[in-house]
Amino acid sequence: MGDSESHIANNSAEYFRAFVSYSHADAAAAQKLHRKIETYRLPKSLRLAGIDKPSDGRLGKIFRDREDLPAAQDLSEAVKQALAVSQALIVLCSPDAQASPWVAREIELFRELHPDRPILAAILRGEPEEAFPEPLRQGREPLAADLRKEGDGWRLGLLKIVSGIAEVPLDALVQRDAQRRLRSVMAVTGGALAALLVMIGMTIFAFQQRSEAQHQQAEAEGMVEYMLTDLRTRLKGVGRLDVMTDVNERAMDYYEGQGDLSDMPAESLERRARILHAMGEDDEKRGDLDKALAKFTEAHRVTEALLAQDPDNPDRIFGHAQSEYWVGYVAYMTNNWFLTNKHWSKYNLFADKLVSGDPTNTKWLREAGYASGNLCTLALRSQSDGKEALDICQSATQKMQLVLEAEPINEQAKRDLANRFGWLAEAYINTNNRKLAAKAYRNQETILEALVESKPRDLSLTDQWARVLMTTAELHKDLGNDAVVQEYSERATALVVKLISRDPKNQKWKKWKLRTENILKGNKK
């Protein structure tokens, strides 16, 4: 494609299943790939009927130009028309393709016309950094097939490209290919001994190909794990709720494409549950509790079943504990104290079970601190007995202090302890001990001030810092310290405005803005 052009019918409604872009130096490989794709037939079980899908299982027309492009400054109208009616773009990558301005322009135009349609990169020669045209290294990562002998080779590489075009599972194509080859060889040999040898060979081949598919699945789930952990943490730090939502949806799309959930291993189901937790958390931040509860409930169903199968497995206990927390959190947000206590008490029991099974594990101790902290929050919000609430809050704070003692440079441990000091301060206020409340707030302020100085761009820290300033202002308002109230409420307002500018849809921050403004208004009366 890139350095050459073909004529297509002057029919604007013409449909191409894929457009092959390549350098003129790779014309022979492009012709070979074009022929193999157009003659490939999907298994009957994977065929979809429709006017744009041949009933015989073929993928449909593939556009590949045949004549050299003229010495022009831009792509011809024929090529532009073909790109406009193509459902996917296949880029044959090589050092020549990387040097071709035509290949680069075809990629750019296809993305402009169809930002949501797939681009499939197939490496012919060279390493990715010397073979991928520049536009492929920008934007989202293209799906790659390695046609080199040391890579996938032509057989598996073709199946990967077909899988991407037809949007069908690679494993199903690999198994079908092995079966087809087996039938072909058996038809030729005809002898029982020959058939047995072929079956052995095909079994080995199928096993190897299945191992490759499993390797691909492991890599995909490794990427999902990265999106759920490191990437999500970084996106939280910059307040990009919109990007986090896209990350979650892409990860969920991967699992939806795996077919029957009952066939998935437990580890994959656990990851899926964590995605549901993450998506539900984002729904809650946008104020959509109904959507959040639906996702948390589905995750709860899955983690509960996994725990029932392996009740002493710490990972299963931990996974279901998270589900209990999130379902309880929605109940907490709707002031349903009975359901909140039901789920958060179970969360606390699971956390204690984890600690009793491995008392030196700081991850489990941190969970116990979270669980006790939730019950502390619930006791304060539901106006339980003040002394009982204070005892719970003190216990949660002590657990977080133990975590920090075990991991003194752990930033998350510092954040968690700062949070617990904030709730402990509220528990002291609830028992009319404002001096100890002020001391707890000072402890919280000291920790957060150091954290914010070390990471001024981390919006999750700014979030905590704004809360500290806001609650400290409210405490000193009760104590009658007008100057302190003015200082802290103004600083809190400035931080909240900054937070909202980074994520205008965050309902929590909008409520905080009203809260800080009300503190200022009350102080001026």
VEXDREN-2710 file (C-alpha; in Angstrom, 1 decimal):
% VEXDREN-2710
k/r/px/py/pz
1/MET/0.0/0.0/0.0
2/GLY/2.2/2.9/1.1
3/ASP/4.3/3.3/-2.0
4/SER/1.7/2.0/-4.5
5/GLU/-1.9/2.5/-5.4
6/SER/-4.8/0.5/-7.0
7/HIS/-8.0/1.6/-8.6
8/ILE/-11.3/0.8/-6.8
9/ALA/-14.7/0.9/-8.2
10/ASN/-16.3/4.3/-8.3
11/ASN/-18.9/3.2/-5.8
12/SER/-18.9/5.2/-2.5
13/ALA/-20.8/2.4/-0.8
14/GLU/-18.0/-0.2/-1.5
15/TYR/-17.0/-2.0/1.6
16/PHE/-13.5/-3.3/2.6
17/ARG/-13.0/-5.5/5.7
18/ALA/-9.4/-4.3/5.9
19/PHE/-6.9/-2.0/4.2
20/VAL/-3.3/-3.2/3.9
21/SER/-0.7/-0.5/4.2
22/TYR/2.9/-1.3/3.2
23/SER/6.0/0.0/1.6
24/HIS/6.6/-0.9/-2.1
25/ALA/9.7/-2.8/-0.9
26/ASP/7.4/-5.2/0.9
27/ALA/5.0/-5.7/-2.0
28/ALA/5.5/-9.5/-2.2
29/ALA/4.7/-10.0/1.4
30/ALA/1.7/-7.7/1.1
31/GLN/0.4/-9.8/-1.9
32/LYS/0.9/-13.0/0.1
33/LEU/-1.0/-11.7/3.2
34/HIS/-3.8/-10.3/1.0
35/ARG/-4.3/-13.7/-0.7
36/LYS/-4.2/-15.6/2.6
37/ILE/-6.7/-13.3/4.3
38/GLU/-9.2/-13.2/1.5
39/THR/-9.2/-17.0/1.1
40/TYR/-9.4/-17.7/4.9
41/ARG/-12.7/-19.0/6.1
42/LEU/-13.9/-18.7/9.7
43/PRO/-15.2/-21.8/11.5
44/LYS/-19.0/-22.1/11.3
45/SER/-19.3/-21.6/15.0
46/LEU/-17.7/-18.1/14.7
47/ARG/-19.5/-16.8/11.7
48/LEU/-21.9/-14.0/11.9
49/ALA/-24.6/-13.5/9.4
50/GLY/-25.2/-10.1/7.7
51/ILE/-25.2/-8.3/4.4
52/ASP/-21.6/-7.3/4.9
53/LYS/-20.4/-10.7/6.0
54/PRO/-20.1/-13.5/3.4
55/SER/-22.1/-16.6/4.4
56/ASP/-19.3/-18.9/3.5
57/GLY/-17.1/-17.7/6.3
58/ARG/-14.8/-15.5/4.3
59/LEU/-13.9/-12.2/5.9
60/GLY/-14.7/-10.1/2.9
61/LYS/-12.8/-7.8/0.5
62/ILE/-9.3/-6.7/1.5
63/PHE/-7.9/-3.5/-0.2
64/ARG/-4.3/-3.7/-1.4
65/ASP/-3.0/-1.2/-4.0
66/ARG/-1.1/-2.5/-7.0
67/GLU/0.4/0.5/-8.9
68/ASP/3.1/2.9/-7.8
69/LEU/1.8/6.1/-6.3
70/PRO/2.6/9.1/-8.6
71/ALA/5.0/11.7/-7.4
72/ALA/2.4/13.8/-5.5
73/GLN/2.2/15.6/-2.2
74/ASP/-0.7/13.6/-0.8
75/LEU/-2.6/10.3/-1.1
76/SER/-4.8/9.8/-4.2
77/GLU/-8.5/10.0/-4.0
78/ALA/-8.8/6.3/-4.7
79/VAL/-6.7/5.5/-1.6
80/LYS/-8.6/8.0/0.5
81/GLN/-11.9/6.5/-0.6
82/ALA/-10.7/3.0/0.2
83/LEU/-9.6/4.1/3.7
84/ALA/-13.0/5.7/4.3
85/VAL/-14.8/2.4/3.7
86/SER/-12.4/0.1/5.5
87/GLN/-13.3/-1.5/8.8
88/ALA/-9.7/-2.1/9.9
89/LEU/-6.1/-1.1/9.0
90/ILE/-3.3/-3.6/8.6
91/VAL/0.2/-2.1/8.6
92/LEU/3.1/-4.2/7.4
93/CYS/6.0/-3.0/9.5
94/SER/9.6/-2.9/8.4
95/PRO/12.5/-0.4/8.2
96/ASP/11.2/0.5/4.7
97/ALA/7.7/1.0/6.0
98/GLN/9.0/3.3/8.8
99/ALA/10.8/5.4/6.1
100/SER/7.7/5.6/3.9
101/PRO/5.8/8.9/4.1
102/TRP/2.9/7.2/2.4
103/VAL/2.5/4.5/5.0
104/ALA/2.6/7.2/7.7
105/ARG/0.0/9.3/6.0
106/GLU/-2.3/6.3/5.5
107/ILE/-2.1/5.5/9.2
108/GLU/-2.8/9.1/10.2
109/LEU/-5.8/9.4/7.8
110/PHE/-7.3/6.2/8.9
111/ARG/-7.1/7.4/12.6
112/GLU/-8.7/10.7/11.6
113/LEU/-11.5/8.9/9.8
114/HIS/-12.1/6.0/12.2
115/PRO/-10.6/6.7/15.7
116/ASP/-12.4/3.7/17.2
117/ARG/-11.5/1.1/14.5
118/PRO/-8.6/-1.4/15.0
119/ILE/-5.1/-0.9/13.6
120/LEU/-3.2/-4.2/13.3
121/ALA/0.5/-4.0/13.1
122/ALA/2.3/-7.0/11.5
123/ILE/6.1/-7.0/11.8
124/LEU/7.9/-8.3/8.6
125/ARG/11.5/-7.3/9.3
126/GLY/13.4/-5.5/12.0
127/GLU/12.7/-4.8/15.7
128/PRO/9.6/-2.8/16.6
129/GLU/11.5/0.4/17.2
130/GLU/13.1/0.3/13.7
131/ALA/10.0/-1.2/11.9
132/PHE/7.0/0.7/13.4
133/PRO/6.1/3.9/11.4
134/GLU/6.1/7.0/13.7
135/PRO/2.2/7.3/13.9
136/LEU/2.0/3.8/15.3
137/ARG/4.2/4.9/18.2
138/GLN/1.8/7.7/19.1
139/GLY/-1.6/7.3/20.6
140/ARG/-2.9/3.9/21.7
141/GLU/-0.9/0.7/21.3
142/PRO/-1.7/-1.2/18.1
143/LEU/-2.3/-4.9/18.2
144/ALA/0.8/-6.6/16.8
145/ALA/1.5/-9.9/15.0
146/ASP/5.1/-10.9/14.5
147/LEU/5.4/-12.6/11.1
148/ARG/9.2/-13.1/11.5
149/LYS/10.5/-16.7/11.9
150/GLU/11.8/-15.8/15.3
151/GLY/8.4/-14.3/16.2
152/ASP/5.0/-15.8/15.6
153/GLY/5.8/-16.9/12.1
154/TRP/3.3/-16.6/9.2
155/ARG/0.9/-19.3/10.4
156/LEU/0.2/-17.9/13.9
157/GLY/0.7/-14.3/12.8
158/LEU/-2.0/-14.7/10.2
159/LEU/-4.4/-16.1/12.8
160/LYS/-3.7/-13.2/15.1
161/ILE/-4.5/-10.8/12.2
162/VAL/-7.7/-12.7/11.4
163/SER/-8.6/-12.7/15.0
164/GLY/-8.2/-8.9/15.2
165/ILE/-10.2/-8.3/12.0
166/ALA/-13.0/-10.7/12.8
167/GLU/-13.0/-9.9/16.5
168/VAL/-13.1/-13.6/17.5
169/PRO/-11.0/-15.5/20.1
170/LEU/-7.5/-16.4/18.9
171/ASP/-7.6/-19.7/20.8
172/ALA/-10.6/-20.8/18.7
173/LEU/-8.8/-20.1/15.5
174/VAL/-5.7/-21.9/16.6
175/GLN/-7.7/-25.0/17.5
176/ARG/-9.6/-24.9/14.2
177/ASP/-6.3/-24.6/12.3
178/ALA/-4.8/-27.6/14.1
179/GLN/-8.0/-29.6/13.3
180/ARG/-7.9/-28.6/9.6
181/ARG/-4.3/-29.6/9.3
182/LEU/-5.0/-32.9/10.9
183/ARG/-7.8/-33.7/8.6
184/SER/-5.7/-32.7/5.5
185/VAL/-2.8/-34.9/6.5
186/MET/-5.0/-37.9/7.4
187/ALA/-6.8/-37.6/4.0
188/VAL/-3.4/-37.9/2.2
189/THR/-1.9/-40.7/4.2
190/GLY/-5.0/-42.8/4.7
191/GLY/-3.0/-45.4/6.7
192/ALA/-3.7/-46.0/10.4
193/LEU/-0.1/-45.7/11.4
194/ALA/0.4/-42.5/9.4
195/ALA/-2.8/-41.1/10.9
196/LEU/-1.6/-41.9/14.4
197/LEU/1.7/-40.2/13.7
198/VAL/-0.1/-37.2/12.3
199/MET/-2.4/-37.1/15.4
200/ILE/0.6/-37.1/17.6
201/GLY/2.2/-34.3/15.6
202/MET/-1.0/-32.3/15.5
203/THR/-1.5/-32.7/19.3
204/ILE/2.0/-31.4/19.9
205/PHE/1.3/-28.5/17.5
206/ALA/-2.0/-27.8/19.1
207/PHE/-0.4/-27.9/22.6
208/GLN/2.3/-25.5/21.5
209/GLN/-0.2/-23.1/19.9
210/ARG/-2.4/-23.4/23.0
211/SER/0.6/-22.6/25.1
212/GLU/1.2/-19.6/23.0
213/ALA/-2.4/-18.5/23.4
214/GLN/-2.1/-19.0/27.2
215/HIS/1.1/-17.0/27.1
216/GLN/-0.8/-14.2/25.3
217/GLN/-3.6/-14.4/27.9
218/ALA/-1.0/-14.2/30.7
219/GLU/0.5/-11.1/29.1
220/ALA/-3.0/-9.6/28.7
221/GLU/-3.9/-10.2/32.3
222/GLY/-0.6/-8.8/33.4
223/MET/-1.5/-5.6/31.6
224/VAL/-4.9/-5.7/33.3
225/GLU/-3.2/-6.1/36.7
226/TYR/-1.0/-3.1/35.9
227/MET/-4.0/-1.0/35.0
228/LEU/-5.7/-2.0/38.2
229/THR/-2.7/-1.1/40.4
230/ASP/0.1/1.2/39.3
231/LEU/-1.7/3.0/36.5
232/ARG/-4.9/3.5/38.6
233/THR/-2.9/4.8/41.5
234/ARG/-1.1/7.3/39.2
235/LEU/-4.4/8.5/37.6
236/LYS/-5.9/8.9/41.1
237/GLY/-2.9/11.1/42.0
238/VAL/-3.7/13.5/39.1
239/GLY/-7.4/13.5/39.6
240/ARG/-8.3/12.0/36.2
241/LEU/-11.5/10.2/36.9
242/ASP/-12.4/10.2/33.2
243/VAL/-9.2/8.4/32.2
244/MET/-9.7/5.9/35.1
245/THR/-13.1/5.1/33.7
246/ASP/-11.7/4.4/30.3
247/VAL/-9.0/2.2/31.8
248/ASN/-11.6/0.2/33.7
249/GLU/-13.9/-0.2/30.7
250/ARG/-11.1/-1.5/28.5
251/ALA/-10.0/-4.0/31.2
252/MET/-13.7/-5.1/31.6
253/ASP/-14.0/-5.5/27.7
254/TYR/-11.1/-7.9/27.9
255/TYR/-12.9/-10.2/30.3
256/GLU/-16.2/-9.9/28.5
257/GLY/-14.4/-11.2/25.4
258/GLN/-13.3/-14.3/27.3
259/GLY/-16.7/-16.0/26.9
260/ASP/-18.3/-18.1/29.7
261/LEU/-17.1/-16.8/33.1
262/SER/-17.4/-20.4/34.5
263/ASP/-14.5/-21.4/32.3
264/MET/-12.2/-18.7/33.7
265/PRO/-9.6/-19.5/36.4
266/ALA/-10.1/-18.1/39.9
267/GLU/-7.3/-15.6/39.5
268/SER/-9.0/-14.1/36.4
269/LEU/-12.3/-13.9/38.2
270/GLU/-10.7/-12.1/41.1
271/ARG/-9.2/-9.6/38.7
272/ARG/-12.6/-9.1/37.1
273/ALA/-14.1/-8.5/40.6
274/ARG/-11.4/-5.9/41.3
275/ILE/-12.3/-4.1/38.0
276/LEU/-15.9/-4.0/39.1
277/HIS/-14.8/-2.5/42.5
278/ALA/-12.8/0.1/40.6
279/MET/-15.7/1.0/38.2
280/GLY/-18.2/1.1/41.0
281/GLU/-15.8/3.5/43.0
282/ASP/-15.7/5.8/39.9
283/ASP/-19.5/5.7/39.6
284/GLU/-19.8/6.6/43.3
285/LYS/-17.5/9.6/42.8
286/ARG/-19.8/10.8/40.0
287/GLY/-22.7/10.5/42.4
288/ASP/-24.4/7.5/40.6
289/LEU/-24.9/5.1/43.5
290/ASP/-27.3/2.8/41.7
291/LYS/-24.7/1.9/39.0
292/ALA/-22.1/1.6/41.8
293/LEU/-24.2/-0.8/43.8
294/ALA/-24.9/-2.9/40.7
295/LYS/-21.2/-3.4/40.1
296/PHE/-20.4/-4.0/43.8
297/THR/-23.2/-6.5/44.1
298/GLU/-21.9/-8.5/41.1
299/ALA/-18.4/-8.5/42.5
300/HIS/-19.8/-9.6/45.8
301/ARG/-21.5/-12.6/44.2
302/VAL/-18.3/-13.7/42.5
303/THR/-15.9/-13.3/45.4
304/GLU/-18.4/-15.0/47.8
305/ALA/-18.5/-18.0/45.4
306/LEU/-14.7/-18.1/45.2
307/LEU/-14.4/-17.9/49.0
308/ALA/-16.8/-20.8/49.4
309/GLN/-14.6/-23.0/47.2
310/ASP/-11.5/-22.2/49.1
311/PRO/-12.4/-20.7/52.5
312/ASP/-8.9/-20.6/54.1
313/ASN/-7.2/-19.0/51.1
314/PRO/-6.0/-15.6/52.2
315/ASP/-6.4/-14.1/48.7
316/ARG/-10.0/-15.3/48.6
317/ILE/-10.7/-13.9/52.0
318/PHE/-9.1/-10.6/51.1
319/GLY/-11.1/-10.4/47.8
320/HIS/-14.4/-11.0/49.4
321/ALA/-13.6/-8.6/52.3
322/GLN/-13.3/-5.8/49.6
323/SER/-16.7/-6.7/48.3
324/GLU/-18.2/-6.5/51.8
325/TYR/-16.6/-3.1/52.2
326/TRP/-18.0/-1.6/49.0
327/VAL/-21.5/-2.9/49.3
328/GLY/-21.5/-1.6/52.9
329/TYR/-20.1/1.7/51.6
330/VAL/-23.1/2.3/49.3
331/ALA/-25.4/1.6/52.3
332/TYR/-23.3/4.1/54.3
333/MET/-23.8/6.7/51.7
334/THR/-27.6/6.3/51.8
335/ASN/-27.6/6.4/55.6
336/ASN/-28.7/2.7/55.9
337/TRP/-26.9/2.1/59.1
338/PHE/-28.2/-1.5/59.6
339/LEU/-26.9/-2.7/56.2
340/THR/-23.7/-0.8/56.6
341/ASN/-23.0/-2.4/60.0
342/LYS/-23.9/-5.9/58.5
343/HIS/-21.3/-5.6/55.7
344/TRP/-18.6/-3.7/57.5
345/SER/-18.8/-6.1/60.5
346/LYS/-18.2/-9.0/58.1
347/TYR/-15.3/-7.0/56.6
348/ASN/-13.8/-6.5/60.1
349/LEU/-14.2/-10.3/60.8
350/PHE/-12.4/-11.2/57.5
351/ALA/-9.6/-8.7/58.3
352/ASP/-9.1/-10.1/61.8
353/LYS/-9.0/-13.6/60.3
354/LEU/-6.2/-12.5/57.9
355/VAL/-4.2/-11.0/60.8
356/SER/-4.6/-14.1/63.0
357/GLY/-3.4/-16.3/60.1
358/ASP/-0.3/-14.2/59.6
359/PRO/0.3/-11.6/62.4
360/THR/3.5/-10.2/60.8
361/ASN/1.9/-9.4/57.4
362/THR/1.5/-5.6/57.4
363/LYS/-0.9/-5.8/54.4
364/TRP/-3.3/-7.7/56.6
365/LEU/-2.7/-5.5/59.6
366/ARG/-3.5/-2.5/57.4
367/GLU/-6.8/-4.2/56.4
368/ALA/-7.6/-4.6/60.0
369/GLY/-6.9/-0.9/60.5
370/TYR/-9.2/0.0/57.6
371/ALA/-12.0/-2.3/58.9
372/SER/-11.8/-0.9/62.4
373/GLY/-11.7/2.6/60.9
374/ASN/-14.9/1.9/59.0
375/LEU/-16.6/0.9/62.2
376/CYS/-15.3/4.0/63.8
377/THR/-16.7/6.1/61.1
378/LEU/-20.1/4.3/61.2
379/ALA/-20.3/4.7/65.0
380/LEU/-19.7/8.4/64.7
381/ARG/-22.1/9.0/61.8
382/SER/-24.9/6.8/63.3
383/GLN/-24.5/8.6/66.6
384/SER/-23.7/5.5/68.6
385/ASP/-22.6/5.7/72.2
386/GLY/-19.7/8.2/72.4
387/LYS/-17.5/6.1/74.6
388/GLU/-17.9/3.0/72.4
389/ALA/-17.1/5.0/69.2
390/LEU/-14.0/6.5/70.8
391/ASP/-12.8/3.0/71.8
392/ILE/-13.2/1.8/68.2
393/CYS/-11.5/4.9/66.8
394/GLN/-8.6/4.5/69.2
395/SER/-8.2/0.9/68.2
396/ALA/-8.1/1.7/64.5
397/THR/-5.5/4.5/65.1
398/GLN/-3.3/2.1/67.1
399/LYS/-3.4/-0.5/64.3
400/MET/-2.3/2.1/61.8
401/GLN/0.5/3.2/64.1
402/LEU/1.7/-0.4/64.2
403/VAL/1.7/-0.5/60.3
404/LEU/3.8/2.7/60.2
405/GLU/6.2/1.4/62.8
406/ALA/6.7/-1.7/60.6
407/GLU/7.1/0.4/57.5
408/PRO/8.4/3.8/58.6
409/ILE/9.0/5.1/55.1
410/ASN/5.8/3.8/53.5
411/GLU/3.9/6.7/52.1
412/GLN/0.6/5.0/52.2
413/ALA/1.1/4.0/55.8
414/LYS/1.6/7.7/56.6
415/ARG/-1.6/8.7/54.7
416/ASP/-3.6/6.0/56.5
417/LEU/-2.4/7.1/59.9
418/ALA/-3.2/10.8/59.1
419/ASN/-6.7/9.7/58.1
420/ARG/-7.2/7.8/61.4
421/PHE/-6.0/10.9/63.4
422/GLY/-8.7/12.9/61.7
423/TRP/-11.4/10.5/62.7
424/LEU/-10.0/10.1/66.2
425/ALA/-10.2/13.9/66.5
426/GLU/-13.9/13.7/65.6
427/ALA/-14.4/11.0/68.3
428/TYR/-12.8/13.3/70.9
429/ILE/-15.1/16.1/69.8
430/ASN/-18.1/13.7/70.1
431/THR/-17.1/13.1/73.8
432/ASN/-16.6/16.9/74.4
433/ASN/-12.8/16.7/74.7
434/ARG/-11.8/19.4/72.2
435/LYS/-8.2/19.7/73.5
436/LEU/-7.4/16.1/72.6
437/ALA/-9.3/16.7/69.3
438/ALA/-7.0/19.6/68.5
439/LYS/-4.0/17.4/69.4
440/ALA/-5.2/14.7/67.0
441/TYR/-5.7/17.3/64.2
442/ARG/-2.2/18.6/64.8
443/ASN/-0.8/15.1/64.4
444/GLN/-2.7/14.7/61.2
445/GLU/-1.6/18.1/59.9
446/THR/2.1/17.3/60.6
447/ILE/2.0/14.1/58.6
448/LEU/0.1/15.6/55.7
449/GLU/2.2/18.8/55.5
450/ALA/5.3/16.7/55.0
451/LEU/3.6/14.5/52.4
452/VAL/2.2/17.5/50.4
453/GLU/5.6/19.2/50.4
454/SER/7.2/16.0/48.9
455/LYS/4.5/15.5/46.3
456/PRO/2.7/18.8/45.5
457/ARG/1.1/17.5/42.3
458/ASP/-0.5/14.5/44.0
459/LEU/-4.2/15.4/44.1
460/SER/-5.1/12.6/46.4
461/LEU/-2.8/14.1/49.0
462/THR/-4.3/17.5/48.2
463/ASP/-7.7/16.0/48.9
464/GLN/-6.7/14.8/52.3
465/TRP/-5.0/18.1/53.0
466/ALA/-8.1/20.1/52.1
467/ARG/-10.2/17.9/54.5
468/VAL/-7.8/18.5/57.4
469/LEU/-7.9/22.3/56.8
470/MET/-11.7/22.2/56.6
471/THR/-12.3/20.1/59.7
472/THR/-9.7/22.1/61.7
473/ALA/-11.5/25.3/60.7
474/GLU/-14.7/23.9/62.0
475/LEU/-13.2/22.8/65.3
476/HIS/-11.7/26.3/65.9
477/LYS/-15.1/27.8/65.0
478/ASP/-16.6/25.9/67.9
479/LEU/-13.7/27.1/70.1
480/GLY/-14.3/30.7/69.0
481/ASN/-10.8/31.2/67.4
482/ASP/-12.0/33.4/64.5
483/ALA/-8.6/34.2/63.1
484/VAL/-7.7/30.5/62.9
485/VAL/-11.1/29.8/61.3
486/GLN/-10.5/32.4/58.6
487/GLU/-7.0/31.2/57.8
488/TYR/-7.9/27.5/57.6
489/SER/-11.2/27.9/55.7
490/GLU/-9.6/30.2/53.1
491/ARG/-6.8/27.7/52.5
492/ALA/-9.3/24.8/52.3
493/THR/-11.4/26.7/49.8
494/ALA/-8.4/27.5/47.6
495/LEU/-7.4/23.8/47.6
496/VAL/-10.9/22.6/46.8
497/VAL/-11.2/25.0/43.9
498/LYS/-8.0/23.6/42.5
499/LEU/-9.3/20.0/42.9
500/ILE/-12.5/20.8/41.1
501/SER/-10.6/22.4/38.2
502/ARG/-8.9/19.1/37.6
503/ASP/-12.0/17.0/37.8
504/PRO/-15.3/19.0/37.5
505/LYS/-17.5/15.9/37.8
506/ASN/-16.3/15.0/41.3
507/GLN/-19.4/15.4/43.5
508/LYS/-17.5/15.1/46.8
509/TRP/-15.3/18.1/46.0
510/LYS/-18.3/20.1/45.0
511/LYS/-19.9/19.4/48.4
512/TRP/-16.7/20.4/50.1
513/LYS/-16.6/23.7/48.3
514/LEU/-20.1/24.6/49.6
515/ARG/-19.0/23.4/53.1
516/THR/-15.9/25.7/53.1
517/GLU/-17.9/28.6/51.8
518/ASN/-20.4/28.1/54.6
519/ILE/-17.7/28.1/57.2
520/LEU/-16.4/31.5/55.8
521/LYS/-19.9/33.0/55.7
522/GLY/-20.6/31.9/59.3
523/ASN/-17.2/33.4/60.4
524/LYS/-18.0/36.8/58.9
525/LYS/-21.4/37.1/60.7
END
